[in-house]
Amino acid sequence: MTSQYTKPSLSCIEQLALLKQRGLIIDDDKKALHLLEHIGYYRLSGYWYNLLSTPKTDHRFKSSSTFSAAFRMYCFDRELRQLVLGEIEKIEVAVKSQIGHVFSAEFGAQWYANPALFNNKKNRHADTIKSIRVDYNRSKEDFVLAFKGRYTEESLPCWIMMEIASLGNVSCLYDDLKGGKWKRAVSHCFGLDDSTFSSWLHSVAHLRNICAHHSRFWNREFRVYPQKPRNPSNAWLNNVSVNNRSYFALSMILYLLQTINPKNMLKHKFINLLDKYPNIDVRSMGFPLSWKNESLWQVLE
């Protein structure tokens, strides 16, 4: 049964008073009020949720819970999202480049629009092409405007298409491709079988959207669940457990980065971030106690 939402809107001063009434220690009223005004009660509530006593529906805070502790979790999550988004950019560029190179060399510059190469289950390929064309038509990029001035939309080559297509659309294109050596050639560049690569690409696109829309990342359970690879060509992932928490999301990103640039600094940046925020419990992120001993996460001095 659903019902009408009837809770009244509270001013930031009233919100602050409510938090105090529920047992949250406010270290600095002026700063807390400023944060409620500029970040918002609802967004911050995702970070003090862990500070609530059981049952959490009573909205009573554990003793010694502070507003500043919740804000530090918010700051950690914000910096983690920024880190992840920057690393996903490198993965996105590499994936688009590899798909473009492999398929244009074999099937021509407009391969992505050739329905014979795709399964088109549930009209997926047609819908993806339609979405890419929407992005093309509304793009104001100089290189797109220059192309429009000289050529027809139907002749758009994949190297321009890849620049305007979202990672989600590229993920859909790859997943809908018919199986074969060319599809496998792309996934093998990243040390994965094509089924796992499809799953991971879909997951990475989902993670990118979470980070780009400033959603909570650090301790959430992700609804897009990547599969564990069958016999990965690189042994780094063999002892990593799959889960739907940020632990495996970060492990997946790190694995892909290792195949693109073995000298990447993600694990160093992540460990430095944990050092900066010692109040963060990585178990809330799904990390096992022995994660630093896993070959993927070991930092060699």
Stockholm file with secondary structure:
# STOCKHOLM 1.0

chainA/1-301         MTSQYTKPSLSCIEQLALLKQRGLIIDDDKKALHLLEHIGYYRLSGYWYNLLSTPKTDHRFKSSSTFSAAFRMYCFDRELRQLVLGEIEKIEVAVKSQIGHVFSAEFGAQWYANPALFNNKKNRHADTIKSIRVDYNRSKEDFVLAFKGRYTEESLPCWIMMEIASLGNVSCLYDDLKGGKWKRAVSHCFGLDDSTFSSWLHSVAHLRNICAHHSRFWNREFRVYPQKPRNPSNAWLNNVSVNNRSYFALSMILYLLQTINPKNMLKHKFINLLDKYPNIDVRSMGFPLSWKNESLWQVLE
#=GR chainA/1-301 SS CCCCCCCCCCCHHHHHHHHHHTTCBCSCHHHHHHHHHHTCHHHHHHHHGGGBCSSGGGCCBCTTCBHHHHHHHHHHHHHHHHHHHHHHHHHHHHHHHHHHHHHHHHHCTTGGGCGGGBCCGGGHHHHHHHHHHHHHHHCCCHHHHHHHTTSCGGGCCHHHHHHHSCHHHHHHHHHHBCCSHHHHHHHHHTTSCHHHHHHHHHHHHHHHHHHHTTCCCTTCCCSSCCCCCSSCSSGGGTTCCCCSSHHHHHHHHHHHHHHHCTTCCHHHHHHHHHHHCTTCCGGGGTCCTTGGGSTTTCCCC
#=GC SS_cons         CCCCCCCCCCCHHHHHHHHHHTTCBCSCHHHHHHHHHHTCHHHHHHHHGGGBCSSGGGCCBCTTCBHHHHHHHHHHHHHHHHHHHHHHHHHHHHHHHHHHHHHHHHHCTTGGGCGGGBCCGGGHHHHHHHHHHHHHHHCCCHHHHHHHTTSCGGGCCHHHHHHHSCHHHHHHHHHHBCCSHHHHHHHHHTTSCHHHHHHHHHHHHHHHHHHHTTCCCTTCCCSSCCCCCSSCSSGGGTTCCCCSSHHHHHHHHHHHHHHHCTTCCHHHHHHHHHHHCTTCCGGGGTCCTTGGGSTTTCCCC
//
